[in-house]
Amino acid sequence: MNRSAEPPTPSAAQTPAAATPAVLSVSPASGASAGGTPVTITGTGFTGATAVRFGATPTPSFTVVSDTQITATTPLGTGTVQVTVTTPSGTSNQFVTFSYVATPAPVLTSVVPASGPSSGGTTVTLTGSGFTGATAVRFGAVSASFVVNSATQITATAPAGSGTVQVTVVGPGGTSNGVLFTYTTVSAPVLTSVVPASGPSSGGTTVTLTGSGFTGATAVRFGAVSASFVVNSATQITATAPAGSGTVQVTVVGPGGTSNGVPFTYTTASVPVLTSVTPSSGPAAGGTTVTLTGTGLATTSSVRFGTTAATSFTVVSDTHVTAVAPAGTGTVQVTVTTPGGTSNGVSYTYSVTPALSGVSPNQGPTSGGNTVTLTGTNLTGTTAVTFGTTPATSFTVLSPTQISAVVPAATAGPVNVTVTTPGGSSTLPSAYFYVSTPVLTGVAPPSGPLSGGNTVTLTGVHLVEATAVRFGTTAATGFTVVSDTQITAVVPAGAAGPADVTVSTAGGTSNGVSYTYLAPPVVTTVVPNQGPTAGGITLTLTGTGFAQATQVLIGTDPAGFTIVSDHHIVVDALPGAAGPVAVTVTSPGGTSAPKTYTRVASPGI
C-alpha cells in the first residue's frame, strides 16, 4: 500500500538568512559640516542595526525606529559621503549620499538696548544672521542665558558686569563679530514724599510714595518692617503700611541701594469708615459736588478720588463730608484720611460725554406714544431723554450704545433729541419729525364693483407721507400720492356694502370716508317686452341695483331713462329694425345680464 511522503522537518541549517540592509533615501540630504543635523534614513532590513556611517565616520547616535526607518545625528564631515547601515547580515551598498555644507560664523548687527545696570538682568534683543544652532551668547567673557527666536534674532538676559563689553554669538560655524553693550552704574532711589503721612497702628493704610529711581525696587520698608508694594512707575510706588507704632522712616530699596527716609506716623485714633458717596458718578472734567457719608470723619485731613486729591472739601459733621470731585477717568475709589488712617474706598465713576448718532424711526404722530431706538456711544447711566423740550414718556438704557424711548406728544414739525448722562449731554438737531394725522374729506367715485380694480381719487390734507391706503381692512391694490391733498388708489375686491377708506402715515391713520361696493344691477322683466319698430313707447324695467344706474342700452344704443326706485326704471323705447334686442342696465357695480325686447313691424295693408 502506497503512503504519501511526510514533509521533512527543516534543520537549523535550512532556516532562511536575514537579508542584507538596503538604504534607499536620506532626509535631509545635506547639513552643516559641524555635524549635529538630525536625519531620517529609509530602506529595508534595518532591524538589529549595529552601525550607521557617513562616509567612514560612524554617527554619534542613531535609533532604529522600524525595519524600514532609522533616525540619526550626523557626525563632523566635509564634501559628499555615502550613508551606510550595518547589521549582523552585512552592510548596505546602495550609493545614497549626504552632502556636508560649510556653515559660516553668525553675524551680529545690533544689540537692543545697548546698555543696562551693572547688576545685570536686562533683557536684550540680538539681531543678525546665522543664529540657527547657536550654542552660546557672551557679554565679554561671561556667558548669558538666551533663547534663539529665529535665524535672525536671539533674546538674551545680560549677566552682571561693568564697563563696556563685546556681545558675541557662538554657532556651529564659529564666533560672530562683537557689538558693544555698556554697563551703567545705578543710583540709589530718592524718596520725596509719603502720602498720607500717617495711619493706624493696625496697618493697612494705602500710601503713595513719590520720588525717583524706583524702577527695579526690591523692597519698601516702614522702619525695619517690609511692606507689600507695587511699582507704578520710575517715580511712584503704591504701598500698604504694615502694623507699627510711633514714627518710622519709610525707605525704598533698589538695585543701587537704599533711599533716604521719609517719616510715617502710626496713630492710635480709629480709622474712618465710608458707607456711601452721592452722587456716585460725574463728568470726566470733574467739578461735581458729592456728599460722603460714614463715621469718624470729623478730623478729615484729605479726600482722594483714586490718587488725586479732591479740588476742595468741607467737614460737615463726624458722619458727613462734602467734596468737589477732581478731573478723572473710569471708576476710582474715594477715600478719606484722618489721623486714624485712611478709610475704605467707595466707588465713584467718571462718566464720559455721551454721543448720540441716530433715532429710528425718525418720525411719528403728534400724539406720541410710539417707541423709537436711540443709538450712539457712552449712553450708560442716562438720566434724561428729551424731544425738543419735552421729556420722553419713558426710556430704557439697553446697552452703552442703545436706548429705547417712548415719544411724548408735541405739535407737528422737527425737534431736537437730547440724551443726558452724568458725563454731559448730546443733542441731535432736528432728529425727529412729528407728523400730523392725515384727514380724508372725500373719495370719488364713491362706489364701484365688487371685483375692484377701478381707480378712485381720495382728497384731504396731510396725505403726502402715506404708507398705506385701506378699504375696510383690505389694502388698496396700489396707490399714488399725487400731493399733500390727493391720492389715487386702485380699489381691491370687496363684499357688497359700504367700507371705510383710510390713509395711514407716520402721523397715524386718518378718519374713514365711505366707499360702497355695488353688485351689478339685475333686470328681471321688461314690460312690455315688445313694441313697434318706430319706438315712441315707454318700457318699465323691474329688478335690483337700479338706484345708481348710469346707462340703459337697447341693443347698442343708449336710451333715455328715469330711476323710479332701486327696483324700477322707466325707459324710452328707441326706434329700430324689427327683431329682438338686448336691454341692459349699467351702474358703478357693473352691467346687468341682457333681457330681450322685441321690435315688431306694423302689419301691411
Salt bridges, closest charged atoms under 4 A:
none
